[in-house]
């Protein structure tokens, strides 16, 4: 191995270490306000499995909140996904790589395998390339096939840097207020037809966007 290769490997490892340290420190500095219905609180504080879904553009805090709680994560096969994988692994997620854009069928099979292995699963249902805030099939189909509840999560950062990306990705500024609103658990009948499942996807999309607005209003108080 050449000296140049050794230097590149060291820089890469060092960058990964500092990336996680910076992200973790940022999240620990935030003032996170959480609201959830009683049924959802009971599920979240128990060992019951769930599928949880939140939009890609506000995913940082949801990932942080559910770290270390027996969660698996679906992460894209992109270079950005590689960085996210390194952070999530440090937060004790079992990470699977794939998306509805590329490797979607395989990714769904991996999600179902994780659930069969008694993991809960966290998904950004509009990732990895959008369109933003539009529900794709993964979260709904996983809940339908396994019978475990789907919980939607709205998030708002009252002071954040918005990136020029397809999802307008938001990075909350240190010590800022974050508002998180959980839905009631959604149970999806395994016997639904394709068209009925598509209707549920549209309904959950509407609910999740409504939760985003509720989180924004909460942060104004």
N, C-alpha and C positions, 0 to 999 in steps of 0.2 A: 504493500500500500504506500502510495507516495505521500510526501509531507503535505502537499496541497490538499489531498483527499482527507488526511487526518485533520487539518485545520478546518475544512468545510464541515466535517462531522462534528467537531467540537463546537463550532459556531451554531450549527443547527440544534444541537442538544442544549446549548446555553440559551438560545432563543426560545426553545420550547419551555424550558424551566422558568424563564422570566415572564413568558406569556401567561402561564398558569398563575404564577405569583401575583401578577398585576391584576388579572381578572378576578381572582379569589379575594384579594384585598379590596378591590373596588366593590364587589358585592357585599362584603362584610361591613362596608362603611354606609350602605344605603339604609334609609328609614322605610322599611317595608310594612305597609298596611294591608292586611289580608281580611277579606270578607267571604264567608261561605255559608250556605244553608246548613241546617243542623244535620240532615241526612249525609251531606258531603263531608262535614266535619267528622262524623262517626266513621265513615269509610276511610278518610285520610289518616285517622289516628289508629286504625286497626291494621291488620295484616291482609285485608282484602285486596285482591288484584284489581287494577283499573287500567283503562286506556285513557291517557290524558292528552288533550290537544290544545295548542296555542299557536298563534301566527308567527311566522318566521321572523318578521321584522322586530318583534319584541321578545325574542326567545331567551335572552341572556338570563334574566331573573327567574323565569320558570325552570330552566335547567338547574340553576343554583338551588332553588327551593327544594327540589326533589332529589338532590344528590344524596347518596348514602341510604336510600330507602328502598332498596331492592328493585331498582328500575333498570330496564333496558332502553336504549335510545336508538332511533333510526336516523342515521346521518348519511348525507350524500357522498358519492364517490369522488367528488371534486377536490381540488387542492384546499379550498376553504373548509371542506368537510374533514380533511386530514387534520387541520389545526383544531377544529372543534372536537374531534375524536380525542386528541391529546388532553384537552381540558376536561372532557366528560369522564375519561378514564380516571383522572385524578380525583374526580368527584364520585368515584366508585360506581359508575354506570357500566353495564355490560353493553358495549356498542356493537351495532350491526350496521353494515354499509349497504346503501341502496336507496332508491327513490322511485317515484312514479315516472320520472323522466328517463331513467336508465336503470335497468335491473329491478323494475317494479314488482314483477311477479315473484322473483326470487326473494325480494325484500319482504313481501307479504308473508311468504312461507317462513322466513326467518322470524318475523314478528310472532306468528302463530306458534312456532317452536319455543320462543322465549316464554310466551304465556303458558304453554304446556309445561315448561320448566319452573313455573310458579313465579315468574317475574311480572311486574307491572310494566307498561310500555308508555313512553312519552314520544309524541309525534308532532312535527310541524306540518299540518296537512296542506299548506300551500307551497311547500318547498319541493325541490331546491331552486326552481327557476320561475315560480309563479304560474299564472298571474297572482299578485298579492291578494290576500284575504279572500281567496276562493278555495272552497273545500274540495280536495281530491278524495279518492275512495278509501285510502289506507286505514284511517282511524275508524271510520264507520264500519267497514267490512270486517276489521279485526274484532270489534265489539260484537258484531252480528254473529260471526262464526264461533265465538268462544262463550258468549253469554255474559261476559263481565261488563260492568258499567263503563260508559264513556262519560268523562267529565271534561267540560270545556273551561278554558281559563283566559279571562281578559286581563290585560296588563297596560298600565299607563305610567310613563315616566314624566314627572312634572318639570324636569330640567335635563335635557339629553342632547347629545350630538347626533344629528341625523346624517347618515352617509348617503352619497349619491349612488345608490345601488337599486336593483330591481324592486327590493322590498322596503326601500327607505329605512334601512336598518338603524335602530336607535341604540346608542350607548349612553346609559345614564351617567350623569356627572357625579363625582364623589360626594357622599353625604346628602344626596338629593332624596326627595320623597318618591316612593314607588307605591302604586296602588294595584292590588291584585284582587280580582273577583272571580270566584268559582261558580259554576252552574250547579243545578241539581243533577244528580246522576241520571244518565240517559241509558235506558235498556232497550236494545234493538232486537226485535223478533227474528229468530233465525229463519223463519219461514217466509220472510218478505220476498216478493218478486224483484226482478231487476229494476223495473220502473218504480216500485215502492221504495226500494233502497235508494234510488236516485232522489226521490222526494225527501227522504230522511236526510240525505246529504245536503240538500238545499236548506232544509229546516235548521240543521246544525250550523251551517254557514251563517244563516241569519242570526241565530242565537249567539254565536261567537262574536259577530260584529256588534251585536247589542251589548254584550259584556264589555267590549272595548269602550263603548260610550259610557257605560256605568262606571268603569274604572277611572275614566277621565273626569267624570263628575265628582267621584269620590276624592280625587286628588285636589279639587278646587276648595274643599273644606279645610 
